[in-house]
C-alpha cells in the first residue's frame, strides 16, 4: 500500500489552555485533492497552520512523504516541499506583482516564473502593478501563484474562495484543478462545500475541532447530512 503524501494522526493543538483540535486524523494521497469542510471557527485554519509549522502540536504526529515533520520550523517544512497559500491572501500590497512572486520563490524559484504565469495569465499583464491595487480575485491568484513559486509537492489552500463572487470562485477552483494536473497534490479547507466537493477526490467534515465525517468526495456529495448542513438541503 502506497504511503500517503501527508499523514496526520491523532493531532491535538491548543491555544494556551484551550484545546482547538481534538485528535484529528487525515491523509492526503499523492496526486489528490483533499477538502476539509466546515463552518467558520471549527478549527480548519488551525489545522493548516499546524501542518505548516506555524502552530505547535500538543500531541499526535504529522508526516510528509513518510517522514515526521511535527513541530518542524516552517522554513524547513517549505524546503521539504509543502507550501501554504494562507487565508486572507496576505500579499505584500505595497510591492509589485513581480516582487511578490520573486519574494515567494527566492532565488531557486526564478526559473518557475514563466510556468506560473502560464497558469495565471492575468498576472503576467499586471507584473509592474502594485499588488494592493489588484481585484480580490487577482489577489487570490497572486497568493496561490506565490506559493507555487517554491515548486511544492503539496499545496495548502486556506479558504481560497473567501469573499469572492461566484464567477471568480469557479475560476479559482478551475485553477486548482489545473494545478493538480501539473502534479501538485492539494489540501484545501473551505466553507464553500459545494465548490470544494466538485473538485475534490476525498473530503472530511470538521465540527468543533474534530473530523466527524470523511470519505470519497462523491460519496459526501450524496450524503443527506452534507446536503442539509452545507448545500442548502440539495446536492445539485
C-alpha positions as CSV (number, residue, x, y, z in Angstrom):
1,X,0.0,0.0,0.0
2,X,1.4,3.4,-1.0
3,X,2.3,5.8,1.8
4,X,0.1,9.0,1.6
5,X,2.0,12.1,0.8
6,X,0.7,13.7,4.1
7,X,-0.5,11.8,7.1
8,X,-2.0,13.5,10.2
9,X,-2.6,11.2,13.1
10,X,-4.4,12.0,16.4
11,X,-3.4,15.7,16.2
12,X,-4.1,17.8,19.2
13,X,-3.4,21.6,19.1
14,X,-4.0,24.1,21.9
15,X,-4.0,27.9,22.2
16,X,-2.9,28.5,25.7
17,X,-5.1,26.4,28.0
18,X,-7.8,25.9,25.3
19,X,-7.5,22.9,23.0
20,X,-8.6,23.7,19.5
21,X,-8.0,20.4,17.7
22,X,-9.1,17.2,19.4
23,X,-7.5,14.1,17.8
24,X,-7.7,15.0,14.1
25,X,-6.5,12.2,11.7
26,X,-6.4,12.8,8.0
27,X,-4.4,11.6,4.9
28,X,-3.6,13.2,1.6
29,X,-2.8,10.6,-1.1
30,X,-0.2,11.7,-3.7
31,X,-1.8,13.3,-6.7
32,X,-5.1,14.0,-5.0
33,X,-7.2,17.0,-3.9
34,X,-8.5,16.6,-0.3
35,X,-11.0,19.0,1.0
36,X,-11.7,19.8,4.7
37,X,-15.1,21.3,5.1
38,X,-16.8,23.1,8.0
39,X,-18.2,26.4,9.1
40,X,-16.1,29.3,10.4
41,X,-14.4,28.6,13.8
42,X,-14.4,24.8,13.7
43,X,-10.6,24.6,13.6
44,X,-9.8,24.3,9.8
45,X,-7.2,27.2,9.8
46,X,-5.7,25.8,13.0
47,X,-5.2,22.5,11.2
48,X,-3.5,24.2,8.3
49,X,-1.2,26.2,10.5
50,X,-0.2,23.1,12.5
51,X,0.7,21.3,9.3
52,X,2.7,24.2,8.0
53,X,4.6,24.6,11.3
54,X,3.0,27.9,12.5
55,X,1.2,26.2,15.4
56,X,2.7,23.5,17.7
57,X,1.1,20.1,18.2
58,X,0.3,19.3,21.8
59,X,0.0,15.6,20.9
60,X,-0.1,13.5,17.7
61,X,2.0,13.3,14.6
62,X,2.3,14.9,11.2
63,X,4.3,13.1,8.5
64,X,5.2,14.2,5.0
65,X,6.4,11.6,2.5
66,X,6.7,9.2,5.4
67,X,9.0,11.5,7.4
68,X,7.9,13.1,10.6
69,X,7.5,16.9,10.4
70,X,5.6,17.5,13.6
71,X,6.7,20.9,15.1
72,X,9.5,21.4,12.5
73,X,10.0,25.2,11.8
74,X,8.0,26.5,8.9
75,X,11.1,27.2,6.7
76,X,12.2,23.6,6.9
77,X,8.7,22.4,6.0
78,X,8.7,24.6,3.0
79,X,12.1,23.3,1.9
80,X,10.7,19.8,2.1
81,X,8.0,20.8,-0.5
82,X,4.9,21.8,1.5
83,X,3.7,25.4,0.9
84,X,0.6,27.3,2.1
85,X,-1.5,30.0,0.5
86,X,-2.9,31.5,3.7
87,X,-6.4,32.7,4.4
88,X,-6.9,36.4,3.7
89,X,-4.3,36.3,0.9
90,X,-1.6,38.1,3.0
91,X,0.2,39.5,-0.1
92,X,2.6,42.5,0.2
93,X,0.2,45.2,-1.0
94,X,2.9,47.9,-1.5
95,X,5.1,45.7,-3.6
96,X,4.6,44.9,-7.3
97,X,3.1,41.6,-8.5
98,X,6.6,40.6,-9.8
99,X,8.2,41.5,-6.4
100,X,5.6,39.4,-4.6
101,X,6.3,36.4,-6.8
102,X,10.1,36.7,-6.7
103,X,10.0,37.1,-2.9
104,X,7.8,34.0,-2.6
105,X,10.1,31.8,-4.7
106,X,13.5,33.0,-3.6
107,X,16.5,32.6,-5.9
108,X,15.6,29.0,-6.7
109,X,12.1,30.0,-7.7
110,X,13.0,32.4,-10.5
111,X,13.0,29.6,-13.1
112,X,9.4,28.9,-12.3
113,X,8.2,32.3,-13.2
114,X,7.2,31.6,-16.9
115,X,5.4,28.3,-15.9
116,X,3.5,30.1,-13.1
117,X,2.5,33.0,-15.4
118,X,1.2,30.5,-18.0
119,X,-1.2,29.2,-15.3
120,X,-2.2,32.8,-14.3
121,X,-2.0,34.9,-17.5
122,X,-3.9,37.8,-15.8
123,X,-0.9,38.2,-13.5
124,X,1.5,38.4,-16.4
125,X,-0.4,41.6,-17.5
126,X,-0.1,43.1,-14.0
127,X,3.6,42.4,-13.2
128,X,4.5,46.0,-12.6
129,X,1.3,46.8,-10.8
130,X,1.1,47.2,-7.0
131,X,-0.4,44.1,-5.6
132,X,-2.7,46.1,-3.4
133,X,-4.4,47.6,-6.5
134,X,-5.5,44.1,-7.8
135,X,-9.1,42.9,-7.5
136,X,-9.9,40.4,-4.8
137,X,-9.8,37.5,-7.3
138,X,-6.5,38.6,-8.7
139,X,-5.0,38.9,-5.2
140,X,-6.1,35.3,-4.5
141,X,-4.4,34.2,-7.7
142,X,-1.3,36.0,-6.7
143,X,-1.3,34.4,-3.3
144,X,-1.6,30.9,-4.9
145,X,1.0,31.7,-7.5
146,X,3.4,32.9,-4.9
147,X,3.1,29.6,-3.0
148,X,3.7,27.7,-6.3
149,X,7.0,29.5,-6.9
150,X,8.6,27.2,-4.4
151,X,7.7,24.1,-6.5
152,X,5.7,22.4,-3.7
153,X,4.8,18.8,-3.8
154,X,1.8,19.7,-1.6
155,X,-0.1,23.0,-1.7
156,X,-2.2,24.0,1.3
157,X,-5.1,26.3,0.4
158,X,-6.9,28.1,3.2
159,X,-10.4,29.4,2.2
160,X,-9.4,30.4,-1.4
161,X,-13.0,31.4,-2.3
162,X,-13.4,33.6,0.7
163,X,-15.1,36.9,-0.2
164,X,-15.2,36.2,-3.9
165,X,-18.1,36.5,-6.3
166,X,-19.5,33.1,-7.7
167,X,-17.9,33.6,-11.1
168,X,-14.5,34.1,-9.5
169,X,-15.0,31.2,-7.2
170,X,-15.5,29.0,-10.3
171,X,-12.3,30.4,-11.8
172,X,-10.2,29.8,-8.7
173,X,-11.4,26.2,-8.4
174,X,-10.7,25.6,-12.1
175,X,-7.2,26.8,-11.5
176,X,-6.9,24.4,-8.5
177,X,-7.7,21.5,-10.9
178,X,-5.1,22.7,-13.4
179,X,-2.5,22.9,-10.6
180,X,-3.2,19.3,-9.6
181,X,-2.9,18.3,-13.3
182,X,0.6,19.7,-13.2
183,X,1.5,17.1,-10.4
184,X,0.9,19.2,-7.3
185,X,-1.2,17.5,-4.5
186,X,-3.6,19.8,-2.7
187,X,-5.2,20.1,0.8
188,X,-7.9,22.7,0.8
189,X,-10.0,23.9,3.7
190,X,-13.3,25.6,2.6
191,X,-16.6,26.8,3.9
192,X,-17.9,26.6,0.3
193,X,-18.7,22.9,0.4
194,X,-20.4,22.8,-3.0
195,X,-17.4,24.2,-4.9
196,X,-14.9,22.1,-3.0
197,X,-16.8,18.8,-3.4
198,X,-17.0,19.3,-7.1
199,X,-13.2,19.1,-7.5
200,X,-12.0,17.0,-4.5
201,X,-11.2,13.3,-4.6
202,X,-11.6,12.9,-0.8
203,X,-13.3,15.1,1.8
204,X,-13.7,15.4,5.5
205,X,-16.1,17.5,7.6
206,X,-14.9,19.3,10.8
207,X,-17.0,20.3,13.7
208,X,-15.7,21.7,17.0
209,X,-12.1,20.7,16.3
210,X,-12.9,17.1,15.2
211,X,-13.3,15.2,12.0
212,X,-16.9,14.0,12.1
213,X,-17.3,12.6,8.6
214,X,-14.8,11.5,5.9
215,X,-14.8,9.6,2.7
216,X,-14.7,9.9,-1.1
217,X,-15.9,13.4,-2.2
218,X,-18.5,11.8,-4.5
219,X,-19.9,9.9,-1.5
220,X,-20.1,13.0,0.6
221,X,-21.8,15.0,-2.1
222,X,-24.6,12.4,-2.0
223,X,-24.8,12.3,1.8
224,X,-28.0,13.8,3.1
225,X,-26.3,15.1,6.2
226,X,-23.9,17.1,4.0
227,X,-26.7,18.3,1.7
228,X,-28.7,19.5,4.7
229,X,-25.9,21.2,6.6
230,X,-23.8,22.7,3.7
231,X,-25.7,22.5,0.4
232,X,-29.0,24.1,1.3
233,X,-30.8,20.8,1.5
234,X,-30.0,19.6,-2.0
235,X,-26.9,18.5,-3.8
236,X,-27.2,19.7,-7.3
